[in-house]
Amino acid sequence: MHERSASDMVWAAMGVPEVSIIIPTLNEAANLPVLVPQIAAALDGRTYEILIVDDNSTDDTAAVCARLAEQYLLRLIVRTRPHAGLGGAVLHGLQQARGRRFVVMDADLQHPPQKIPGLLAPLERGEADFALGSRYVSGGSMAEKWGPMRRLNSRIATMLARPFAGSATDPMSGFFALNRETFESAERLTPLGYKIGLELMCKCRVQRVAEVPIHFGERQAGQSKLSLREQFRYLEHLSRLYDFCYPRLSPIAKFTVVLVLSWLIGLGVFQLLLVVDVQPVLVPPVAYLAAIAVTAVFHVRYIRAQREFLLTRQPWREFLLIAVGELVVCALAGAWVIWRLDPAHALELFVIPFAAATVTRYVLRKELMQDIRGLRRELRREELRQ
């Protein structure tokens, strides 16, 4: 039986539940009748509420929740126009929750409800601001046996999250708890996909993280929502978090990555054009078109991930204007190399025009704020005032 602290009793007297359980769902009707009673049993002695945040399921989720609400303190919240994936659903639930502390978990029974008290304990004792249910700390385990590629994928994902997650061994865990005060301290929440816990750890500036060992079970019913698309969304999400944590370094790093890839592809096309004996004056601008195409691919991802935060409503018009400027400079620089250094070395004919075009790209993108990053408008304004 949970022993209430004095502050918990004060909150309870105000009619505020001690704990809000937020469960995002999509076609999980078969799991809820098993999960909800287990949550209620785990929270015996506490005041609580269970929020089912559903993304327009096509199964019997609504009917199942209606039956469960007759017996348990459960509320169904339906997002008729879901956006931002599971992370968006969790954020919506956190915003609707009334409890003093929040617990987020999946509906597929892979997160053990009996571990909820253990997850809450570090928060109640004031030892942590954020508690993670971890598969990887001592005492943690998994029912599913992962193959080498799945383990490698998980390790790479964890490594990429290390700058925001600190020493946490399982920062991608979807089973976590935090205090209301921690959530309300968040800055510019922009969840995307499944890793809402990582988003909160980063945007709430969490300093003290407790990891509680759990046994990560097998899905009991329904289908897993993890897909290749979600893995790409994770990379886009990481991009946003890097922008948030490193607002000056991140755009430089992204510009460098795109630059290196575009130059490599451009160099390949450049060499091919020399082999087929294209007129030298045409070789640099035609090769640079390939570099622009590479940049355009990244620009597509950038717009899709950051559209709501862009400072311009016509990102493609500005992209094309910049590309034309780069191409003109590249062509003029190539013509100058041929005229001034006749006969020009192939390396000179490649490096000088590409370098001139790249400088043009950097200057124009900086002026038009198209620097391959996605920061919210208010952050950009803060930087401009500095």
C-alpha positions as CSV (number, residue, x, y, z in Angstrom):
1,M,0.0,0.0,0.0
2,H,1.3,3.4,-0.9
3,E,2.0,5.7,2.0
4,R,1.0,9.3,1.1
5,S,3.2,12.2,1.8
6,A,1.8,15.4,3.3
7,S,2.0,17.2,0.0
8,D,0.2,14.4,-1.8
9,M,-2.6,14.7,0.8
10,V,-2.8,18.4,0.1
11,W,-3.1,17.8,-3.6
12,A,-5.8,15.1,-3.0
13,A,-7.8,17.5,-0.8
14,M,-7.8,19.9,-3.8
15,G,-9.5,17.3,-5.9
16,V,-6.4,16.6,-7.9
17,P,-5.3,13.0,-8.5
18,E,-1.9,12.0,-7.5
19,V,-1.2,10.3,-10.8
20,S,-2.3,10.6,-14.4
21,I,-1.6,7.6,-16.6
22,I,-1.4,8.7,-20.3
23,I,-1.8,5.9,-22.8
24,P,-1.7,6.6,-26.6
25,T,-3.6,4.1,-28.7
26,L,-4.3,3.2,-32.2
27,N,-6.4,0.0,-32.7
28,E,-5.5,-1.4,-29.2
29,A,-9.0,-2.4,-28.2
30,A,-8.0,-6.0,-27.5
31,N,-5.3,-5.0,-25.0
32,L,-7.1,-2.4,-23.0
33,P,-9.4,-4.8,-21.0
34,V,-6.3,-6.5,-19.8
35,L,-4.1,-3.5,-19.2
36,V,-6.5,-1.2,-17.3
37,P,-7.3,-3.6,-14.4
38,Q,-3.6,-4.1,-13.9
39,I,-3.0,-0.4,-13.8
40,A,-5.8,0.0,-11.2
41,A,-4.3,-2.8,-9.1
42,A,-0.8,-1.2,-9.2
43,L,-2.2,2.1,-8.1
44,D,-4.2,0.8,-5.2
45,G,-4.1,3.4,-2.4
46,R,-3.4,6.3,-4.7
47,T,-5.8,8.7,-6.4
48,Y,-5.4,8.4,-10.2
49,E,-6.9,8.9,-13.6
50,I,-6.3,7.0,-16.8
51,L,-6.3,9.0,-20.1
52,I,-6.6,7.0,-23.3
53,V,-5.5,9.3,-26.1
54,D,-6.7,7.6,-29.3
55,D,-5.8,8.5,-32.8
56,N,-9.1,7.7,-34.5
57,S,-8.9,3.9,-34.1
58,T,-11.0,1.9,-36.5
59,D,-11.5,-1.0,-34.1
60,D,-13.8,-1.1,-30.9
61,T,-11.6,1.2,-28.8
62,A,-14.4,3.6,-28.1
63,A,-16.8,0.9,-27.0
64,V,-14.2,-0.8,-24.9
65,C,-13.3,2.4,-23.1
66,A,-17.0,3.2,-22.4
67,R,-17.3,-0.2,-20.7
68,L,-14.1,0.2,-18.7
69,A,-15.1,3.8,-17.7
70,E,-18.1,2.3,-15.8
71,Q,-15.7,0.5,-13.4
72,Y,-12.4,2.5,-13.6
73,L,-11.3,6.2,-13.5
74,L,-10.8,6.3,-17.2
75,R,-11.3,9.0,-19.8
76,L,-11.1,8.6,-23.6
77,I,-9.7,11.5,-25.6
78,V,-10.0,11.0,-29.4
79,R,-7.8,13.1,-31.7
80,T,-10.0,13.3,-34.8
81,R,-7.1,14.9,-36.8
82,P,-4.0,13.1,-35.5
83,H,-0.6,14.8,-36.1
84,A,3.0,14.2,-34.9
85,G,2.4,10.5,-34.4
86,L,2.5,8.9,-31.0
87,G,4.5,11.7,-29.5
88,G,1.7,14.2,-30.5
89,A,-0.9,11.9,-28.8
90,V,1.2,11.8,-25.6
91,L,1.7,15.5,-25.6
92,H,-2.0,16.1,-26.0
93,G,-2.7,13.7,-23.1
94,L,-0.2,15.5,-20.9
95,Q,-1.8,18.8,-21.6
96,Q,-5.2,17.4,-20.6
97,A,-4.0,15.5,-17.5
98,R,-4.9,16.8,-14.0
99,G,-2.5,14.8,-11.9
100,R,0.5,15.9,-9.8
101,R,2.6,13.3,-11.5
102,F,2.4,11.8,-15.0
103,V,3.1,8.3,-16.2
104,V,3.3,7.5,-19.9
105,M,3.1,3.9,-21.2
106,D,2.1,1.9,-24.2
107,A,-1.2,0.0,-24.5
108,D,0.4,-3.2,-25.9
109,L,1.3,-4.7,-22.5
110,Q,5.0,-4.6,-23.2
111,H,5.3,-2.0,-20.3
112,P,4.6,-3.8,-17.0
113,P,1.9,-1.9,-15.0
114,Q,3.1,-3.4,-11.8
115,K,6.3,-1.3,-12.2
116,I,4.4,2.0,-12.0
117,P,4.9,2.4,-8.3
118,G,8.6,1.8,-8.7
119,L,8.7,4.4,-11.5
120,L,7.0,6.9,-9.2
121,A,9.1,6.3,-6.2
122,P,12.2,8.4,-7.2
123,L,9.9,11.3,-8.0
124,E,8.0,11.0,-4.7
125,R,11.3,10.8,-2.7
126,G,12.6,13.9,-4.6
127,E,15.5,12.0,-6.0
128,A,14.8,12.6,-9.6
129,D,12.9,14.8,-12.0
130,F,12.3,12.1,-14.6
131,A,12.1,8.3,-14.2
132,L,12.6,5.8,-17.1
133,G,11.6,2.2,-17.3
134,S,14.8,0.7,-18.6
135,R,15.5,-2.6,-20.3
136,Y,19.2,-2.2,-20.0
137,V,20.1,-1.4,-16.4
138,S,20.8,-4.2,-13.9
139,G,17.7,-6.2,-13.4
140,G,16.1,-5.1,-16.7
141,S,15.3,-7.6,-19.4
142,M,13.4,-8.2,-22.7
143,A,11.1,-11.0,-23.7
144,E,11.9,-10.6,-27.4
145,K,15.3,-11.8,-28.6
146,W,16.8,-9.3,-31.0
147,G,19.0,-10.2,-33.9
148,P,22.4,-8.5,-34.6
149,M,20.9,-5.9,-36.9
150,R,18.2,-4.9,-34.5
151,R,20.7,-4.6,-31.6
152,L,23.0,-2.5,-33.8
153,N,20.1,-0.3,-34.8
154,S,19.2,0.3,-31.2
155,R,22.8,1.1,-30.2
156,I,23.2,3.6,-33.0
157,A,19.9,5.2,-32.0
158,T,21.0,5.5,-28.4
159,M,24.4,6.9,-29.4
160,L,22.8,9.6,-31.5
161,A,20.6,10.6,-28.6
162,R,23.5,10.7,-26.1
163,P,24.0,14.5,-26.3
164,F,20.5,15.0,-24.8
165,A,20.1,11.8,-22.8
166,G,23.3,12.0,-20.7
167,S,24.2,8.7,-19.1
168,A,20.7,7.1,-19.5
169,T,21.0,3.6,-20.9
170,D,17.5,3.4,-22.4
171,P,16.6,7.0,-23.5
172,M,14.2,5.8,-26.1
173,S,12.0,4.1,-23.5
174,G,8.3,4.9,-23.9
175,F,7.6,4.0,-20.3
176,F,8.4,7.0,-18.1
177,A,7.2,9.3,-15.3
178,L,7.7,13.0,-14.5
179,N,6.3,15.6,-12.2
180,R,3.8,18.2,-13.4
181,E,6.3,20.9,-12.6
182,T,8.9,19.3,-14.8
183,F,6.5,19.1,-17.7
184,E,5.3,22.7,-17.3
185,S,9.0,23.8,-17.5
186,A,9.3,22.5,-21.1
187,E,10.3,24.8,-23.9
188,R,9.0,24.6,-27.4
189,L,7.7,21.0,-27.4
190,T,7.7,19.7,-31.0
191,P,7.2,15.9,-30.8
192,L,7.6,13.8,-33.9
193,G,7.1,10.1,-33.9
194,Y,7.6,7.7,-31.0
195,K,10.4,9.2,-28.9
196,I,8.4,11.6,-26.8
197,G,10.4,10.7,-23.7
198,L,13.6,11.9,-25.3
199,E,11.8,15.1,-26.4
200,L,10.7,15.8,-22.8
201,M,14.1,15.0,-21.3
202,C,15.6,17.5,-23.7
203,K,13.0,20.3,-23.7
204,C,12.4,20.1,-19.9
205,R,16.2,20.4,-19.4
206,V,16.0,17.4,-17.1
207,Q,19.1,17.1,-14.9
208,R,18.2,14.1,-12.6
209,V,17.1,10.9,-14.4
210,A,16.4,7.7,-12.5
211,E,16.3,4.4,-14.4
212,V,14.0,1.7,-13.0
213,P,14.6,-1.9,-14.3
214,I,11.7,-3.4,-16.1
215,H,11.0,-6.6,-18.1
216,F,9.9,-5.5,-21.6
217,G,7.3,-8.0,-22.5
218,E,5.9,-9.2,-25.8
219,R,3.0,-7.5,-27.6
220,Q,-0.2,-9.5,-26.6
221,A,-2.5,-8.3,-29.5
222,G,-2.6,-5.9,-32.4
223,Q,0.3,-4.9,-34.6
224,S,3.5,-3.1,-33.9
225,K,3.6,0.5,-35.1
226,L,7.4,0.6,-35.6
227,S,8.3,0.9,-39.2
228,L,11.0,2.2,-41.5
229,R,9.0,5.4,-41.8
230,E,9.1,5.8,-38.0
231,Q,12.9,5.3,-38.1
232,F,13.2,8.1,-40.5
233,R,10.9,10.3,-38.4
234,Y,13.3,9.5,-35.5
235,L,16.2,11.0,-37.5
236,E,14.1,14.1,-38.2
237,H,13.2,14.3,-34.6
238,L,16.9,14.1,-33.6
239,S,17.5,16.9,-36.1
240,R,15.0,19.1,-34.2
241,L,16.6,18.3,-30.9
242,Y,20.1,19.1,-32.1
243,D,18.7,22.4,-33.3
244,F,17.2,23.1,-29.9
245,C,20.3,22.1,-27.9
246,Y,22.9,23.5,-30.2
247,P,21.3,26.4,-32.1
248,R,24.6,27.7,-33.5
249,L,26.5,24.5,-34.1
250,S,23.7,22.5,-35.6
251,P,23.2,24.5,-38.8
252,I,26.9,24.5,-39.4
253,A,27.1,20.7,-39.0
254,K,24.0,20.2,-41.3
255,F,25.4,22.6,-43.9
256,T,28.7,20.7,-43.9
257,V,27.0,17.3,-44.3
258,V,25.0,18.5,-47.3
259,L,28.0,20.3,-48.7
260,V,30.2,17.2,-48.6
261,L,27.6,14.9,-50.1
262,S,26.7,17.4,-52.9
263,W,30.4,17.9,-53.8
264,L,31.0,14.1,-53.9
265,I,28.1,13.6,-56.3
266,G,29.1,16.7,-58.3
267,L,32.6,15.4,-58.6
268,G,31.4,12.1,-60.0
269,V,29.3,13.9,-62.6
270,F,32.2,16.2,-63.3
271,Q,34.6,13.3,-64.1
272,L,31.9,11.6,-66.3
273,L,31.5,14.8,-68.3
274,L,35.3,15.0,-68.9
275,V,35.3,11.4,-70.0
276,V,32.6,12.0,-72.6
277,D,34.4,15.1,-73.8
278,V,31.8,17.8,-73.0
279,Q,33.0,21.3,-73.7
280,P,35.1,22.5,-70.7
281,V,33.1,25.6,-70.2
282,L,29.9,23.6,-69.7
283,V,31.4,21.0,-67.4
284,P,31.3,22.9,-64.0
285,P,27.7,24.2,-64.3
286,V,26.3,20.9,-65.5
287,A,28.1,19.0,-62.7
288,Y,26.9,21.6,-60.2
289,L,23.3,20.8,-61.2
290,A,23.9,17.4,-59.6
291,A,25.0,19.1,-56.4
292,I,21.9,21.2,-56.4
293,A,19.8,18.1,-56.9
294,V,21.4,16.5,-53.8
295,T,20.6,19.7,-51.8
296,A,17.1,19.6,-53.1
297,V,16.6,16.1,-51.6
298,F,17.6,17.4,-48.2
299,H,15.4,20.4,-48.7
300,V,12.4,18.2,-49.2
301,R,13.0,16.5,-45.9
302,Y,13.6,19.8,-44.2
303,I,10.3,21.3,-45.4
304,R,8.3,18.2,-44.5
305,A,9.7,18.1,-41.0
306,Q,9.7,21.8,-40.3
307,R,6.9,23.3,-42.3
308,E,5.0,24.7,-39.3
309,F,8.2,26.5,-38.1
310,L,9.4,28.0,-41.4
311,L,9.9,31.8,-41.6
312,T,8.8,31.8,-45.2
313,R,5.6,30.5,-46.9
314,Q,7.4,29.9,-50.2
315,P,10.5,27.9,-49.3
316,W,10.8,26.4,-52.8
317,R,10.7,29.8,-54.5
318,E,13.6,31.0,-52.4
319,F,15.4,27.7,-52.9
320,L,15.2,28.0,-56.6
321,L,16.4,31.6,-56.5
322,I,19.4,30.6,-54.5
323,A,20.1,27.7,-56.8
324,V,20.0,29.9,-59.9
325,G,22.4,32.3,-58.1
326,E,24.8,29.4,-57.3
327,L,24.6,28.1,-60.9
328,V,25.3,31.5,-62.4
329,V,28.3,32.0,-60.2
330,C,29.6,28.5,-60.9
331,A,29.3,29.1,-64.7
332,L,31.1,32.5,-64.5
333,A,33.8,31.1,-62.3
334,G,34.3,28.2,-64.7
335,A,34.6,30.5,-67.6
336,W,37.1,32.7,-65.7
337,V,39.2,29.6,-64.9
338,I,39.3,28.6,-68.5
339,W,40.1,32.1,-69.7
340,R,42.6,33.0,-67.0
341,L,44.4,29.7,-66.5
342,D,44.3,28.3,-70.0
343,P,45.1,25.4,-70.1
344,A,43.3,24.9,-66.8
345,H,43.9,21.8,-64.7
346,A,40.8,19.6,-64.1
347,L,41.2,20.0,-60.3
348,E,41.2,23.8,-60.7
349,L,38.2,23.6,-63.0
350,F,36.3,21.7,-60.4
351,V,37.3,23.3,-57.1
352,I,37.2,27.0,-58.0
353,P,33.7,27.1,-59.6
354,F,32.3,24.8,-56.9
355,A,33.9,26.8,-54.1
356,A,32.5,30.1,-55.5
357,A,29.1,28.6,-55.8
358,T,29.2,27.2,-52.3
359,V,30.1,30.6,-50.9
360,T,27.2,32.1,-52.8
361,R,24.9,29.4,-51.3
362,Y,26.1,30.1,-47.8
363,V,25.6,33.9,-48.1
364,L,22.2,33.7,-49.8
365,R,20.9,31.0,-47.4
366,K,22.0,33.0,-44.4
367,E,20.3,36.1,-45.8
368,L,17.1,34.3,-46.6
369,M,17.2,32.1,-43.4
370,Q,17.3,28.9,-45.4
371,D,20.2,27.2,-43.6
372,I,18.9,23.7,-43.5
373,R,17.6,23.7,-40.0
374,G,14.2,24.1,-38.4
375,L,13.9,26.4,-35.4
376,R,10.8,27.9,-34.1
377,R,10.1,31.5,-35.0
378,E,10.7,32.9,-31.5
379,L,14.1,31.3,-31.2
380,R,15.2,32.7,-34.5
381,R,14.0,36.1,-33.4
382,E,16.0,35.8,-30.2
383,E,19.1,35.0,-32.2
384,L,18.5,38.0,-34.5
385,R,18.3,40.3,-31.5
386,Q,21.7,39.2,-30.2
